[in-house]
Amino acid sequence: MRPLASVLFILALCSGALLSGEEQSVRIYRHADPEMLGRAPDRSSIISVDLADFTRGMPAGLQSPEPTAYLVEAGIIRNLEDMTKNSGKGETQGLKVERLGHLTYRVEFPHWNIENVYRFDPPGPELESVIRDYYSNVYWREIVSGEYANNYTVTVIQAVDLLNPRGTIDYTEVLLAAALVASREQPLWGIHDGLGLLDGLGYALTEAENERAHETHNYREYLTNSRKMRELVLRLLQSGTELSSAVHSVVGSLIQFEKDETLLLPEELIEKGEGDCLEFALFYYDILRRLGCETKILALEAEGDYEGDLPCDFVTVYRKEEFGPWGYIHYAGYGPASFDTWEEIPGHILRDSAYYYSIDPLECMRERSVYLPHRDIWSVSKY
C-alpha cells in the first residue's frame, strides 16, 4: 500500500459532524487499519473527498479482493438482484449496475466517473473476531453482531485510482469505495458512517416501474405479484418477435396445463405455475390488454359435441390496431394476426363448424366464475 496523498482534506473530528441526504463528499477515518477490516482505533481525524474529485480518477483493479467491515443492508442487495435479474444489467437515474457473479456487481455512477466492482459477503469469522476484540462487554458485542446478522459486508474488487494515480489502489481508496455504497449508519465503532449512494435504490426502482407502467394499459390493479406481471408485460413489449408466438412461448415456459376447480386470476396463476384452459385464456387476455390490443375471450364447442353447460375450450383473440387483422392464442397453440374477422377464428381452430360465445373477462375475474348461457344463443363459425 502506498502512503496517503498529501492533497487529501484531513479534518479534526468534531461533535455533530454527520452526513446528510445532500452530502457531496465521502468520509473515512484517517487511521483505519486493514488488519481490522478498516476499523480505526483512533477516530481523531477523518479524510474527506468530494464526489466531484472522483472525475479525475480512473478505475483500477485490486490484486486480490479487499474485505471491509462496512455494512450494506440486505434490502439493498435484494434491489440489486431485482435490477439485474432479467439481463444481468440494470440502469436507473444516475446509476448503472452489471451482475458479474454471485453477489458481485459492477456499480457505476457516471456523473462522478465512479466505476467500482463490489462483492457483498455475509459477515464471517474475521469480522466476528474484530467485533470480539473491541467489545469486551458481551451486551454490546451481541448488539453489534446482531446488526450485521442477515446483512452484508462490502468487499472491494475494483475502485477509482484517485490519489496520485499510478494504476494501483491503496487501502484508503478501498475504504473510500466501500464507504460510497455502505449504509449511512454503521454499527461498529471505528467504521465511519457510509455515504449510502445505494440507499435510495428501492425508491428509484419503484419510481421507474411506475413510469414504465404508463407505457402499458393498466386496465385493472393487480392483487398480488404486480412486479412480476409487469416485468413480463414489459419483456413482451420490448420483444421483436411476432406477438402471438412471443406470448405463447413465454407463458408456456412459466405455466403448465392442469385442471383446477378454483378460478385463479392471472397474477395468482403466475405464482402457482399451472392452470386450466380458462385461466390460460384470462392470462393471455390480461397481457394483451396491457399491451394495448383489442382483446376478447371466446368459449368454443365443435358442432355436435355439446354435452353440457361447460365448453370444451376457451381462446383469446386479439388485434393490435383498429381495423387490423386478428390473431389468437390458446393454451395448446396460436395463430398469427392474419384473420379479417375474429368470428372466423373458432371454425379455423376446431376445423369444423363451431359454436362460440364471447364471455365477459372482467366479470369472470371479479366473480371468479364464468357465465355461459344455453347454446341456443351461441353464434356459429363456419369452417
Short mmCIF file of the C-alpha atoms (twelve columns), coordinates in Angstrom:
data_MODEL
# 
_entry.id   MODEL 
# 
loop_
_atom_site.group_PDB 
_atom_site.id 
_atom_site.type_symbol 
_atom_site.label_atom_id 
_atom_site.label_alt_id 
_atom_site.label_comp_id 
_atom_site.label_asym_id 
_atom_site.label_seq_id 
_atom_site.Cartn_x 
_atom_site.Cartn_y 
_atom_site.Cartn_z 
_atom_site.pdbx_PDB_model_num 
ATOM 1   C CA . MET A 1   0.000   0.000   0.000   1 
ATOM 2   C CA . ARG A 2   1.320   3.447   -0.842  1 
ATOM 3   C CA . PRO A 3   1.116   6.328   1.699   1 
ATOM 4   C CA . LEU A 4   -1.822  8.715   1.879   1 
ATOM 5   C CA . ALA A 5   -1.691  11.615  -0.532  1 
ATOM 6   C CA . SER A 6   -0.994  14.992  0.969   1 
ATOM 7   C CA . VAL A 7   -3.761  16.559  -1.138  1 
ATOM 8   C CA . LEU A 8   -6.437  14.922  0.984   1 
ATOM 9   C CA . PHE A 9   -8.517  17.099  3.206   1 
ATOM 10  C CA . ILE A 10  -7.896  15.825  6.757   1 
ATOM 11  C CA . LEU A 11  -10.270 17.152  9.354   1 
ATOM 12  C CA . ALA A 12  -10.266 17.087  13.127  1 
ATOM 13  C CA . LEU A 13  -13.351 15.162  14.204  1 
ATOM 14  C CA . CYS A 14  -15.791 17.423  15.945  1 
ATOM 15  C CA . SER A 15  -19.134 16.997  17.617  1 
ATOM 16  C CA . GLY A 16  -22.052 16.881  15.173  1 
ATOM 17  C CA . ALA A 17  -20.038 16.026  12.035  1 
ATOM 18  C CA . LEU A 18  -22.790 13.980  10.377  1 
ATOM 19  C CA . LEU A 19  -23.570 13.058  6.803   1 
ATOM 20  C CA . SER A 20  -26.843 14.294  5.322   1 
ATOM 21  C CA . GLY A 21  -29.007 13.441  2.294   1 
ATOM 22  C CA . GLU A 22  -27.339 16.311  0.373   1 
ATOM 23  C CA . GLU A 23  -23.807 15.291  1.348   1 
ATOM 24  C CA . GLN A 24  -21.449 15.595  -1.625  1 
ATOM 25  C CA . SER A 25  -18.369 14.080  -0.030  1 
ATOM 26  C CA . VAL A 26  -17.385 10.659  1.223   1 
ATOM 27  C CA . ARG A 27  -15.549 10.318  4.533   1 
ATOM 28  C CA . ILE A 28  -13.459 7.674   6.232   1 
ATOM 29  C CA . TYR A 29  -11.319 7.635   9.375   1 
ATOM 30  C CA . ARG A 30  -7.702  8.623   8.833   1 
ATOM 31  C CA . HIS A 31  -6.302  5.802   10.985  1 
ATOM 32  C CA . ALA A 32  -8.321  2.930   9.514   1 
ATOM 33  C CA . ASP A 33  -6.481  -0.375  9.956   1 
ATOM 34  C CA . PRO A 34  -6.651  -3.009  7.183   1 
ATOM 35  C CA . GLU A 35  -5.873  -5.694  9.774   1 
ATOM 36  C CA . MET A 36  -9.189  -4.792  11.434  1 
ATOM 37  C CA . LEU A 37  -11.173 -4.664  8.143   1 
ATOM 38  C CA . GLY A 38  -10.915 -0.871  8.099   1 
ATOM 39  C CA . ARG A 39  -11.846 -0.191  11.718  1 
ATOM 40  C CA . ALA A 40  -9.933  2.799   13.080  1 
ATOM 41  C CA . PRO A 41  -8.667  2.543   16.679  1 
ATOM 42  C CA . ASP A 42  -8.269  6.332   16.607  1 
ATOM 43  C CA . ARG A 43  -11.161 8.478   15.355  1 
ATOM 44  C CA . SER A 44  -9.470  11.834  15.989  1 
ATOM 45  C CA . SER A 45  -9.352  12.794  12.286  1 
ATOM 46  C CA . ILE A 46  -11.134 11.943  9.078   1 
ATOM 47  C CA . ILE A 47  -10.399 12.027  5.359   1 
ATOM 48  C CA . SER A 48  -13.000 13.723  3.170   1 
ATOM 49  C CA . VAL A 49  -13.124 13.546  -0.638  1 
ATOM 50  C CA . ASP A 50  -15.671 15.464  -2.705  1 
ATOM 51  C CA . LEU A 51  -17.590 13.324  -5.156  1 
ATOM 52  C CA . ALA A 52  -16.604 15.764  -7.901  1 
ATOM 53  C CA . ASP A 53  -12.940 14.823  -7.309  1 
ATOM 54  C CA . PHE A 54  -13.642 11.263  -8.489  1 
ATOM 55  C CA . THR A 55  -13.978 12.587  -12.044 1 
ATOM 56  C CA . ARG A 56  -10.179 12.933  -12.069 1 
ATOM 57  C CA . GLY A 57  -9.580  9.249   -11.348 1 
ATOM 58  C CA . MET A 58  -9.614  6.039   -13.352 1 
ATOM 59  C CA . PRO A 59  -10.934 2.601   -12.349 1 
ATOM 60  C CA . ALA A 60  -8.279  0.061   -11.400 1 
ATOM 61  C CA . GLY A 61  -8.489  -3.491  -10.161 1 
ATOM 62  C CA . LEU A 62  -7.001  -4.797  -6.929  1 
ATOM 63  C CA . GLN A 63  -4.516  -7.658  -6.868  1 
ATOM 64  C CA . SER A 64  -6.994  -9.511  -4.669  1 
ATOM 65  C CA . PRO A 65  -10.452 -8.666  -3.267  1 
ATOM 66  C CA . GLU A 66  -10.200 -6.483  -0.164  1 
ATOM 67  C CA . PRO A 67  -12.839 -7.191  2.522   1 
ATOM 68  C CA . THR A 68  -14.059 -4.437  4.826   1 
ATOM 69  C CA . ALA A 69  -16.326 -4.148  7.842   1 
ATOM 70  C CA . TYR A 70  -18.610 -1.709  6.034   1 
ATOM 71  C CA . LEU A 71  -22.222 -2.884  6.274   1 
ATOM 72  C CA . VAL A 72  -24.810 -2.842  3.479   1 
ATOM 73  C CA . GLU A 73  -28.388 -3.688  4.386   1 
ATOM 74  C CA . ALA A 74  -29.909 -6.818  2.866   1 
ATOM 75  C CA . GLY A 75  -32.704 -4.812  1.229   1 
ATOM 76  C CA . ILE A 76  -30.168 -3.036  -0.968  1 
ATOM 77  C CA . ILE A 77  -28.771 -6.364  -2.162  1 
ATOM 78  C CA . ARG A 78  -32.288 -7.550  -2.990  1 
ATOM 79  C CA . ASN A 79  -32.780 -4.375  -5.024  1 
ATOM 80  C CA . LEU A 80  -29.557 -5.045  -6.949  1 
ATOM 81  C CA . GLU A 81  -30.724 -8.600  -7.628  1 
ATOM 82  C CA . ASP A 82  -34.113 -7.358  -8.854  1 
ATOM 83  C CA . MET A 83  -32.456 -4.729  -11.007 1 
ATOM 84  C CA . THR A 84  -30.237 -7.252  -12.833 1 
ATOM 85  C CA . LYS A 85  -32.248 -10.486 -12.795 1 
ATOM 86  C CA . ASN A 86  -33.521 -10.296 -16.387 1 
ATOM 87  C CA . SER A 87  -30.483 -9.351  -18.471 1 
ATOM 88  C CA . GLY A 88  -27.712 -9.167  -15.875 1 
ATOM 89  C CA . LYS A 89  -27.712 -5.384  -16.230 1 
ATOM 90  C CA . GLY A 90  -29.855 -2.568  -14.912 1 
ATOM 91  C CA . GLU A 91  -29.960 1.188   -15.062 1 
ATOM 92  C CA . THR A 92  -31.832 3.903   -13.226 1 
ATOM 93  C CA . GLN A 93  -31.255 7.601   -12.915 1 
ATOM 94  C CA . GLY A 94  -27.585 8.217   -12.106 1 
ATOM 95  C CA . LEU A 95  -26.739 4.526   -11.648 1 
ATOM 96  C CA . LYS A 96  -25.688 1.590   -13.834 1 
ATOM 97  C CA . VAL A 97  -25.303 -1.926  -12.448 1 
ATOM 98  C CA . GLU A 98  -23.965 -5.123  -14.017 1 
ATOM 99  C CA . ARG A 99  -24.018 -8.503  -12.276 1 
ATOM 100 C CA . LEU A 100 -20.631 -10.199 -12.659 1 
ATOM 101 C CA . GLY A 101 -21.203 -13.218 -10.436 1 
ATOM 102 C CA . HIS A 102 -22.839 -14.324 -7.221  1 
ATOM 103 C CA . LEU A 103 -23.374 -11.135 -5.164  1 
ATOM 104 C CA . THR A 104 -20.735 -9.429  -7.319  1 
ATOM 105 C CA . TYR A 105 -21.611 -6.233  -9.183  1 
ATOM 106 C CA . ARG A 106 -20.025 -3.543  -11.284 1 
ATOM 107 C CA . VAL A 107 -21.553 -0.312  -9.953  1 
ATOM 108 C CA . GLU A 108 -21.229 2.899   -11.946 1 
ATOM 109 C CA . PHE A 109 -22.165 6.459   -11.034 1 
ATOM 110 C CA . PRO A 110 -21.488 8.102   -14.430 1 
ATOM 111 C CA . HIS A 111 -21.987 11.651  -13.182 1 
ATOM 112 C CA . TRP A 112 -18.890 11.319  -10.981 1 
ATOM 113 C CA . ASN A 113 -16.933 8.933   -13.213 1 
ATOM 114 C CA . ILE A 114 -17.120 6.282   -10.490 1 
ATOM 115 C CA . GLU A 115 -16.877 2.676   -11.671 1 
ATOM 116 C CA . ASN A 116 -16.284 0.194   -8.854  1 
ATOM 117 C CA . VAL A 117 -16.690 -3.557  -8.524  1 
ATOM 118 C CA . TYR A 118 -18.053 -4.950  -5.271  1 
ATOM 119 C CA . ARG A 119 -18.774 -8.312  -3.755  1 
ATOM 120 C CA . PHE A 120 -21.278 -8.325  -0.923  1 
ATOM 121 C CA . ASP A 121 -20.474 -11.034 1.608   1 
ATOM 122 C CA . PRO A 122 -22.343 -12.327 4.652   1 
ATOM 123 C CA . PRO A 123 -20.454 -11.467 7.845   1 
ATOM 124 C CA . GLY A 124 -17.754 -14.052 8.520   1 
ATOM 125 C CA . PRO A 125 -15.391 -15.141 11.290  1 
ATOM 126 C CA . GLU A 126 -12.845 -12.403 10.556  1 
ATOM 127 C CA . LEU A 127 -15.456 -9.733  11.289  1 
ATOM 128 C CA . GLU A 128 -16.614 -11.584 14.390  1 
ATOM 129 C CA . SER A 129 -13.006 -11.558 15.599  1 
ATOM 130 C CA . VAL A 130 -12.766 -7.775  15.076  1 
ATOM 131 C CA . ILE A 131 -16.013 -7.258  16.995  1 
ATOM 132 C CA . ARG A 132 -14.946 -9.606  19.806  1 
ATOM 133 C CA . ASP A 133 -11.547 -7.957  20.161  1 
ATOM 134 C CA . TYR A 134 -13.035 -4.490  20.610  1 
ATOM 135 C CA . TYR A 135 -16.192 -5.202  22.625  1 
ATOM 136 C CA . SER A 136 -15.312 -6.872  25.901  1 
ATOM 137 C CA . ASN A 137 -18.852 -6.203  27.104  1 
ATOM 138 C CA . VAL A 138 -20.998 -9.142  25.951  1 
ATOM 139 C CA . TYR A 139 -24.118 -6.979  25.800  1 
ATOM 140 C CA . TRP A 140 -22.651 -4.525  23.267  1 
ATOM 141 C CA . ARG A 141 -20.864 -7.294  21.408  1 
ATOM 142 C CA . GLU A 142 -24.176 -9.072  20.790  1 
ATOM 143 C CA . ILE A 143 -25.890 -5.855  19.745  1 
ATOM 144 C CA . VAL A 144 -23.237 -5.057  17.127  1 
ATOM 145 C CA . SER A 145 -23.085 -8.661  15.898  1 
ATOM 146 C CA . GLY A 146 -26.876 -8.602  15.661  1 
ATOM 147 C CA . GLU A 147 -26.743 -5.507  13.451  1 
ATOM 148 C CA . TYR A 148 -24.539 -7.377  10.981  1 
ATOM 149 C CA . ALA A 149 -26.614 -10.572 11.077  1 
ATOM 150 C CA . ASN A 150 -28.747 -11.075 7.943   1 
ATOM 151 C CA . ASN A 151 -26.998 -8.134  6.257   1 
ATOM 152 C CA . TYR A 152 -23.827 -7.970  4.148   1 
ATOM 153 C CA . THR A 153 -20.337 -6.515  4.244   1 
ATOM 154 C CA . VAL A 154 -18.574 -4.739  1.369   1 
ATOM 155 C CA . THR A 155 -15.622 -6.370  -0.360  1 
ATOM 156 C CA . VAL A 156 -13.906 -4.157  -2.939  1 
ATOM 157 C CA . ILE A 157 -12.573 -5.704  -6.164  1 
ATOM 158 C CA . GLN A 158 -12.142 -2.567  -8.275  1 
ATOM 159 C CA . ALA A 159 -12.013 1.072   -7.200  1 
ATOM 160 C CA . VAL A 160 -11.180 4.518   -8.547  1 
ATOM 161 C CA . ASP A 161 -7.454  5.242   -8.625  1 
ATOM 162 C CA . LEU A 162 -7.793  8.763   -7.274  1 
ATOM 163 C CA . LEU A 163 -4.819  9.594   -5.058  1 
ATOM 164 C CA . ASN A 164 -1.620  10.220  -7.036  1 
ATOM 165 C CA . PRO A 165 -2.871  7.879   -9.811  1 
ATOM 166 C CA . ARG A 166 -0.452  5.099   -10.681 1 
ATOM 167 C CA . GLY A 167 -2.850  2.373   -11.796 1 
ATOM 168 C CA . THR A 168 -2.883  0.729   -8.365  1 
ATOM 169 C CA . ILE A 169 -5.286  1.032   -5.446  1 
ATOM 170 C CA . ASP A 170 -4.212  1.696   -1.860  1 
ATOM 171 C CA . TYR A 171 -6.253  0.927   1.240   1 
ATOM 172 C CA . THR A 172 -7.530  4.486   1.558   1 
ATOM 173 C CA . GLU A 173 -9.076  4.161   -1.903  1 
ATOM 174 C CA . VAL A 174 -10.518 0.779   -0.932  1 
ATOM 175 C CA . LEU A 175 -12.308 2.320   2.044   1 
ATOM 176 C CA . LEU A 176 -13.472 5.325   0.031   1 
ATOM 177 C CA . ALA A 177 -15.005 2.900   -2.483  1 
ATOM 178 C CA . ALA A 178 -16.662 0.886   0.278   1 
ATOM 179 C CA . ALA A 179 -17.989 3.969   2.050   1 
ATOM 180 C CA . LEU A 180 -19.647 5.217   -1.145  1 
ATOM 181 C CA . VAL A 181 -22.171 2.370   -1.145  1 
ATOM 182 C CA . ALA A 182 -22.179 1.443   2.555   1 
ATOM 183 C CA . SER A 183 -25.299 2.174   4.573   1 
ATOM 184 C CA . ARG A 184 -25.480 5.546   6.250   1 
ATOM 185 C CA . GLU A 185 -25.463 4.105   9.757   1 
ATOM 186 C CA . GLN A 186 -22.563 1.784   10.641  1 
ATOM 187 C CA . PRO A 187 -22.779 -0.209  13.881  1 
ATOM 188 C CA . LEU A 188 -19.080 -0.916  14.504  1 
ATOM 189 C CA . TRP A 189 -17.106 1.690   16.447  1 
ATOM 190 C CA . GLY A 190 -14.231 2.914   14.263  1 
ATOM 191 C CA . ILE A 191 -16.095 2.490   10.944  1 
ATOM 192 C CA . HIS A 192 -17.255 5.851   9.643   1 
ATOM 193 C CA . ASP A 193 -20.875 6.061   8.517   1 
ATOM 194 C CA . GLY A 194 -21.253 5.387   4.816   1 
ATOM 195 C CA . LEU A 195 -22.453 7.798   2.161   1 
ATOM 196 C CA . GLY A 196 -25.280 5.422   1.217   1 
ATOM 197 C CA . LEU A 197 -25.394 6.109   -2.519  1 
ATOM 198 C CA . LEU A 198 -27.465 2.918   -2.951  1 
ATOM 199 C CA . ASP A 199 -29.850 3.611   -0.077  1 
ATOM 200 C CA . GLY A 200 -32.458 5.173   -2.357  1 
ATOM 201 C CA . LEU A 201 -32.311 2.377   -4.927  1 
ATOM 202 C CA . GLY A 202 -35.574 0.769   -3.831  1 
ATOM 203 C CA . TYR A 203 -37.440 4.047   -4.245  1 
ATOM 204 C CA . ALA A 204 -35.791 4.687   -7.624  1 
ATOM 205 C CA . LEU A 205 -36.782 1.236   -8.875  1 
ATOM 206 C CA . THR A 206 -40.368 1.761   -7.748  1 
ATOM 207 C CA . GLU A 207 -40.494 5.132   -9.491  1 
ATOM 208 C CA . ALA A 208 -39.006 3.627   -12.658 1 
ATOM 209 C CA . GLU A 209 -41.500 0.780   -12.538 1 
ATOM 210 C CA . ASN A 210 -44.380 3.215   -12.170 1 
ATOM 211 C CA . GLU A 211 -43.025 5.226   -15.085 1 
ATOM 212 C CA . ARG A 212 -42.738 2.139   -17.291 1 
ATOM 213 C CA . ALA A 213 -46.229 1.059   -16.269 1 
ATOM 214 C CA . HIS A 214 -47.569 4.100   -18.119 1 
ATOM 215 C CA . GLU A 215 -46.246 2.517   -21.315 1 
ATOM 216 C CA . THR A 216 -48.846 -0.222  -20.838 1 
ATOM 217 C CA . HIS A 217 -52.629 -0.125  -20.429 1 
ATOM 218 C CA . ASN A 218 -53.299 -0.581  -16.740 1 
ATOM 219 C CA . TYR A 219 -56.968 -1.515  -17.124 1 
ATOM 220 C CA . ARG A 220 -57.174 -3.016  -13.608 1 
ATOM 221 C CA . GLU A 221 -54.974 -3.247  -10.489 1 
ATOM 222 C CA . TYR A 222 -53.201 -6.480  -9.659  1 
ATOM 223 C CA . LEU A 223 -53.991 -8.015  -6.272  1 
ATOM 224 C CA . THR A 224 -50.542 -9.608  -5.910  1 
ATOM 225 C CA . ASN A 225 -47.314 -10.245 -7.851  1 
ATOM 226 C CA . SER A 226 -47.672 -6.882  -9.624  1 
ATOM 227 C CA . ARG A 227 -43.942 -6.501  -10.249 1 
ATOM 228 C CA . LYS A 228 -43.632 -9.996  -11.695 1 
ATOM 229 C CA . MET A 229 -46.613 -9.454  -14.007 1 
ATOM 230 C CA . ARG A 230 -45.487 -6.010  -15.155 1 
ATOM 231 C CA . GLU A 231 -41.970 -7.259  -15.839 1 
ATOM 232 C CA . LEU A 232 -43.487 -9.966  -18.035 1 
ATOM 233 C CA . VAL A 233 -45.599 -7.415  -19.915 1 
ATOM 234 C CA . LEU A 234 -42.614 -5.093  -20.406 1 
ATOM 235 C CA . ARG A 235 -40.474 -8.010  -21.571 1 
ATOM 236 C CA . LEU A 236 -43.069 -8.762  -24.242 1 
ATOM 237 C CA . LEU A 237 -43.459 -5.071  -25.056 1 
ATOM 238 C CA . GLN A 238 -39.774 -4.949  -25.954 1 
ATOM 239 C CA . SER A 239 -39.806 -8.254  -27.844 1 
ATOM 240 C CA . GLY A 240 -39.242 -8.117  -31.578 1 
ATOM 241 C CA . THR A 241 -40.952 -11.494 -32.087 1 
ATOM 242 C CA . GLU A 242 -44.441 -11.864 -33.610 1 
ATOM 243 C CA . LEU A 243 -46.805 -11.177 -30.720 1 
ATOM 244 C CA . SER A 244 -48.857 -14.386 -30.515 1 
ATOM 245 C CA . SER A 245 -45.715 -16.508 -30.855 1 
ATOM 246 C CA . ALA A 246 -43.864 -14.493 -28.175 1 
ATOM 247 C CA . VAL A 247 -46.765 -14.543 -25.689 1 
ATOM 248 C CA . HIS A 248 -47.471 -18.248 -26.198 1 
ATOM 249 C CA . SER A 249 -43.795 -19.178 -25.837 1 
ATOM 250 C CA . VAL A 250 -43.143 -17.070 -22.739 1 
ATOM 251 C CA . VAL A 251 -46.336 -18.055 -20.926 1 
ATOM 252 C CA . GLY A 252 -45.838 -21.712 -21.843 1 
ATOM 253 C CA . SER A 253 -42.420 -21.625 -20.192 1 
ATOM 254 C CA . LEU A 254 -43.985 -20.311 -16.959 1 
ATOM 255 C CA . ILE A 255 -47.296 -22.171 -16.665 1 
ATOM 256 C CA . GLN A 256 -48.304 -25.799 -17.233 1 
ATOM 257 C CA . PHE A 257 -51.773 -27.068 -18.099 1 
ATOM 258 C CA . GLU A 258 -53.636 -28.555 -15.145 1 
ATOM 259 C CA . LYS A 259 -57.343 -28.895 -14.396 1 
ATOM 260 C CA . ASP A 260 -58.317 -26.672 -11.483 1 
ATOM 261 C CA . GLU A 261 -61.593 -26.239 -9.626  1 
ATOM 262 C CA . THR A 262 -60.763 -22.777 -8.266  1 
ATOM 263 C CA . LEU A 263 -60.501 -19.979 -10.828 1 
ATOM 264 C CA . LEU A 264 -57.194 -18.139 -10.434 1 
ATOM 265 C CA . LEU A 265 -56.548 -14.580 -11.514 1 
ATOM 266 C CA . PRO A 266 -53.580 -14.026 -13.877 1 
ATOM 267 C CA . GLU A 267 -51.389 -12.658 -11.061 1 
ATOM 268 C CA . GLU A 268 -52.170 -15.776 -8.983  1 
ATOM 269 C CA . LEU A 269 -51.607 -18.140 -11.885 1 
ATOM 270 C CA . ILE A 270 -48.063 -16.904 -12.459 1 
ATOM 271 C CA . GLU A 271 -47.277 -17.816 -8.841  1 
ATOM 272 C CA . LYS A 272 -48.876 -21.287 -8.942  1 
ATOM 273 C CA . GLY A 273 -47.450 -22.146 -12.355 1 
ATOM 274 C CA . GLU A 274 -50.316 -24.329 -13.541 1 
ATOM 275 C CA . GLY A 275 -53.884 -23.729 -14.661 1 
ATOM 276 C CA . ASP A 276 -56.713 -24.806 -16.948 1 
ATOM 277 C CA . CYS A 277 -57.771 -23.508 -20.347 1 
ATOM 278 C CA . LEU A 278 -59.928 -20.668 -18.966 1 
ATOM 279 C CA . GLU A 279 -57.127 -19.476 -16.675 1 
ATOM 280 C CA . PHE A 280 -54.722 -19.537 -19.626 1 
ATOM 281 C CA . ALA A 281 -57.233 -17.502 -21.662 1 
ATOM 282 C CA . LEU A 282 -57.580 -14.919 -18.882 1 
ATOM 283 C CA . PHE A 283 -53.791 -14.743 -18.546 1 
ATOM 284 C CA . TYR A 284 -53.394 -14.081 -22.286 1 
ATOM 285 C CA . TYR A 285 -56.228 -11.559 -22.123 1 
ATOM 286 C CA . ASP A 286 -54.556 -9.652  -19.278 1 
ATOM 287 C CA . ILE A 287 -51.191 -9.450  -21.041 1 
ATOM 288 C CA . LEU A 288 -52.657 -8.483  -24.411 1 
ATOM 289 C CA . ARG A 289 -54.907 -5.822  -22.879 1 
ATOM 290 C CA . ARG A 290 -51.876 -4.254  -21.186 1 
ATOM 291 C CA . LEU A 291 -50.004 -4.346  -24.486 1 
ATOM 292 C CA . GLY A 292 -52.758 -2.177  -25.941 1 
ATOM 293 C CA . CYS A 293 -54.513 -4.837  -28.013 1 
ATOM 294 C CA . GLU A 294 -58.245 -5.135  -28.587 1 
ATOM 295 C CA . THR A 295 -58.910 -8.463  -26.911 1 
ATOM 296 C CA . LYS A 296 -61.772 -10.953 -26.432 1 
ATOM 297 C CA . ILE A 297 -62.181 -14.402 -24.890 1 
ATOM 298 C CA . LEU A 298 -64.376 -16.916 -26.718 1 
ATOM 299 C CA . ALA A 299 -65.878 -20.105 -25.368 1 
ATOM 300 C CA . LEU A 300 -65.783 -22.767 -28.100 1 
ATOM 301 C CA . GLU A 301 -67.551 -26.011 -28.910 1 
ATOM 302 C CA . ALA A 302 -67.463 -28.074 -32.052 1 
ATOM 303 C CA . GLU A 303 -70.889 -28.591 -33.597 1 
ATOM 304 C CA . GLY A 304 -72.357 -31.902 -32.447 1 
ATOM 305 C CA . ASP A 305 -70.044 -32.290 -29.427 1 
ATOM 306 C CA . TYR A 306 -72.242 -30.491 -26.922 1 
ATOM 307 C CA . GLU A 307 -72.562 -32.491 -23.692 1 
ATOM 308 C CA . GLY A 308 -73.413 -29.945 -21.008 1 
ATOM 309 C CA . ASP A 309 -73.055 -26.381 -19.831 1 
ATOM 310 C CA . LEU A 310 -69.287 -26.064 -19.983 1 
ATOM 311 C CA . PRO A 311 -67.470 -25.551 -23.276 1 
ATOM 312 C CA . CYS A 312 -64.619 -27.749 -24.346 1 
ATOM 313 C CA . ASP A 313 -62.290 -24.806 -24.781 1 
ATOM 314 C CA . PHE A 314 -61.519 -21.100 -24.472 1 
ATOM 315 C CA . VAL A 315 -59.442 -18.998 -26.837 1 
ATOM 316 C CA . THR A 316 -58.150 -15.416 -26.602 1 
ATOM 317 C CA . VAL A 317 -58.424 -13.376 -29.805 1 
ATOM 318 C CA . TYR A 318 -56.750 -10.012 -30.342 1 
ATOM 319 C CA . ARG A 319 -55.693 -7.370  -32.803 1 
ATOM 320 C CA . LYS A 320 -53.015 -4.761  -32.310 1 
ATOM 321 C CA . GLU A 321 -54.548 -1.965  -34.358 1 
ATOM 322 C CA . GLU A 322 -58.052 -0.786  -35.127 1 
ATOM 323 C CA . PHE A 323 -59.199 -2.363  -38.390 1 
ATOM 324 C CA . GLY A 324 -56.114 -4.595  -38.317 1 
ATOM 325 C CA . PRO A 325 -56.072 -8.394  -38.714 1 
ATOM 326 C CA . TRP A 326 -56.936 -10.704 -35.801 1 
ATOM 327 C CA . GLY A 327 -54.805 -13.396 -34.207 1 
ATOM 328 C CA . TYR A 328 -55.444 -15.888 -31.433 1 
ATOM 329 C CA . ILE A 329 -53.683 -17.643 -28.574 1 
ATOM 330 C CA . HIS A 330 -54.780 -20.885 -26.992 1 
ATOM 331 C CA . TYR A 331 -53.046 -22.911 -24.280 1 
ATOM 332 C CA . ALA A 332 -52.107 -25.533 -26.895 1 
ATOM 333 C CA . GLY A 333 -51.281 -23.248 -29.825 1 
ATOM 334 C CA . TYR A 334 -51.616 -19.879 -31.510 1 
ATOM 335 C CA . GLY A 335 -52.400 -18.218 -34.811 1 
ATOM 336 C CA . PRO A 336 -50.626 -15.078 -36.076 1 
ATOM 337 C CA . ALA A 337 -52.666 -11.967 -36.805 1 
ATOM 338 C CA . SER A 338 -53.932 -12.951 -40.258 1 
ATOM 339 C CA . PHE A 339 -57.743 -13.184 -39.923 1 
ATOM 340 C CA . ASP A 340 -60.019 -10.493 -41.308 1 
ATOM 341 C CA . THR A 341 -62.573 -11.011 -38.515 1 
ATOM 342 C CA . TRP A 342 -62.431 -12.680 -35.135 1 
ATOM 343 C CA . GLU A 343 -65.677 -14.551 -35.908 1 
ATOM 344 C CA . GLU A 344 -63.868 -16.862 -38.337 1 
ATOM 345 C CA . ILE A 345 -61.274 -17.991 -35.780 1 
ATOM 346 C CA . PRO A 346 -63.393 -20.609 -33.885 1 
ATOM 347 C CA . GLY A 347 -64.095 -22.587 -37.071 1 
ATOM 348 C CA . HIS A 348 -60.415 -22.404 -38.016 1 
ATOM 349 C CA . ILE A 349 -59.297 -23.730 -34.615 1 
ATOM 350 C CA . LEU A 350 -61.762 -26.636 -34.459 1 
ATOM 351 C CA . ARG A 351 -61.535 -27.437 -38.193 1 
ATOM 352 C CA . ASP A 352 -65.305 -27.647 -38.236 1 
ATOM 353 C CA . SER A 353 -68.371 -25.511 -37.810 1 
ATOM 354 C CA . ALA A 354 -68.034 -24.279 -34.260 1 
ATOM 355 C CA . TYR A 355 -70.263 -22.702 -31.676 1 
ATOM 356 C CA . TYR A 356 -68.750 -19.770 -29.832 1 
ATOM 357 C CA . TYR A 357 -69.746 -17.274 -27.179 1 
ATOM 358 C CA . SER A 358 -67.852 -14.107 -26.174 1 
ATOM 359 C CA . ILE A 359 -67.568 -14.061 -22.384 1 
ATOM 360 C CA . ASP A 360 -67.014 -11.022 -20.157 1 
ATOM 361 C CA . PRO A 361 -63.408 -11.419 -18.844 1 
ATOM 362 C CA . LEU A 362 -63.691 -8.641  -16.241 1 
ATOM 363 C CA . GLU A 363 -66.847 -10.130 -14.746 1 
ATOM 364 C CA . CYS A 364 -65.226 -13.548 -14.871 1 
ATOM 365 C CA . MET A 365 -62.217 -12.292 -12.875 1 
ATOM 366 C CA . ARG A 366 -64.378 -10.287 -10.497 1 
ATOM 367 C CA . GLU A 367 -66.764 -13.189 -9.736  1 
ATOM 368 C CA . ARG A 368 -64.130 -15.930 -10.152 1 
ATOM 369 C CA . SER A 369 -66.589 -17.843 -12.272 1 
ATOM 370 C CA . VAL A 370 -67.757 -17.832 -15.877 1 
ATOM 371 C CA . TYR A 371 -71.322 -17.296 -17.040 1 
ATOM 372 C CA . LEU A 372 -72.288 -19.327 -20.119 1 
ATOM 373 C CA . PRO A 373 -75.843 -19.149 -21.470 1 
ATOM 374 C CA . HIS A 374 -77.563 -22.052 -23.187 1 
ATOM 375 C CA . ARG A 375 -76.037 -22.896 -26.516 1 
ATOM 376 C CA . ASP A 376 -79.184 -21.804 -28.335 1 
ATOM 377 C CA . ILE A 377 -77.942 -18.209 -28.213 1 
ATOM 378 C CA . TRP A 378 -74.329 -19.003 -29.116 1 
ATOM 379 C CA . SER A 379 -73.085 -17.990 -32.566 1 
ATOM 380 C CA . VAL A 380 -71.773 -20.316 -35.269 1 
ATOM 381 C CA . SER A 381 -68.427 -20.000 -37.014 1 
ATOM 382 C CA . LYS A 382 -68.253 -21.875 -40.319 1 
ATOM 383 C CA . TYR A 383 -65.104 -23.758 -41.317 1 
# 
